[in-house]
């Protein structure tokens, strides 16, 4: 199967309907998307033109994107280089570099991606095999803070039950996430791949001064049942979550429908679709996002 066929299969999504209108009219930001080929899922592939089509289709303001090659490759640099090249094709594709603090060249790579216009940094400790409390991570986190880039950390990218039997990845512990948030001292941190009940656990362990909206979570792993978002908002989560699609491992429509159909206030819907993401990315409310 050629790449064009893969894209046709992966993005053969249902037609946009009125059910999505409340989401689309907000011009949301997708905080979690990827380019490239997932190594053991032939249908999980996305090129820049696929993400651009998704942006147009769902009327997104922008997509924060990394390259899958930086997860599964021999290094992160090759994927980050491909990422920057593909993102240059459209101003709505916002590159988030993946770094690996266990690689000896991460300092040079961080300086390079900062100078090349990266909008943030992502860490995948489960895939790259390091602990969040390691000295290397602590040094990288300090460098990211100094560069004033937002940081995104992935608990998981797949349901543990669906992982390839030869590529098992252990999810990051809740305790490790809380310790990282405390060490960051309020610096912008996004936790990706969290279950709704795991958010409750993180929230219980966080010091009260860190419950200010600087620590965020994305929604792509909280897309069942349909009322999950309304439940999160009732528990105070409207200030703490952002939209993320998980493309191409996940279809964006599941979370889009949840956000559009959720029985929540329009203020909360705006926060989840756009407002919280703008705050995380350092975009002031009065800023007009360039399409």
Secondary structure as GFF3:
##gff-version 3
##sequence-region A 1 291
A	DSSP	alpha_helix	3	10	.	.	.	ID=ss1
A	DSSP	three_ten_helix	18	20	.	.	.	ID=ss2
A	DSSP	alpha_helix	21	24	.	.	.	ID=ss3
A	DSSP	beta_strand	29	37	.	.	.	ID=ss4
A	DSSP	beta_strand	45	46	.	.	.	ID=ss5
A	DSSP	alpha_helix	48	58	.	.	.	ID=ss6
A	DSSP	beta_strand	62	67	.	.	.	ID=ss7
A	DSSP	alpha_helix	69	72	.	.	.	ID=ss8
A	DSSP	alpha_helix	77	87	.	.	.	ID=ss9
A	DSSP	beta_strand	93	98	.	.	.	ID=ss10
A	DSSP	alpha_helix	106	115	.	.	.	ID=ss11
A	DSSP	beta_strand	120	123	.	.	.	ID=ss12
A	DSSP	alpha_helix	125	128	.	.	.	ID=ss13
A	DSSP	alpha_helix	135	146	.	.	.	ID=ss14
A	DSSP	beta_strand	150	154	.	.	.	ID=ss15
A	DSSP	three_ten_helix	160	162	.	.	.	ID=ss16
A	DSSP	alpha_helix	174	184	.	.	.	ID=ss17
A	DSSP	beta_strand	189	192	.	.	.	ID=ss18
A	DSSP	alpha_helix	196	205	.	.	.	ID=ss19
A	DSSP	three_ten_helix	208	210	.	.	.	ID=ss20
A	DSSP	beta_strand	215	218	.	.	.	ID=ss21
A	DSSP	alpha_helix	228	234	.	.	.	ID=ss22
A	DSSP	three_ten_helix	237	239	.	.	.	ID=ss23
A	DSSP	beta_strand	241	242	.	.	.	ID=ss24
A	DSSP	alpha_helix	253	261	.	.	.	ID=ss25
A	DSSP	alpha_helix	266	270	.	.	.	ID=ss26
A	DSSP	pi_helix	271	275	.	.	.	ID=ss27
A	DSSP	alpha_helix	276	281	.	.	.	ID=ss28
###
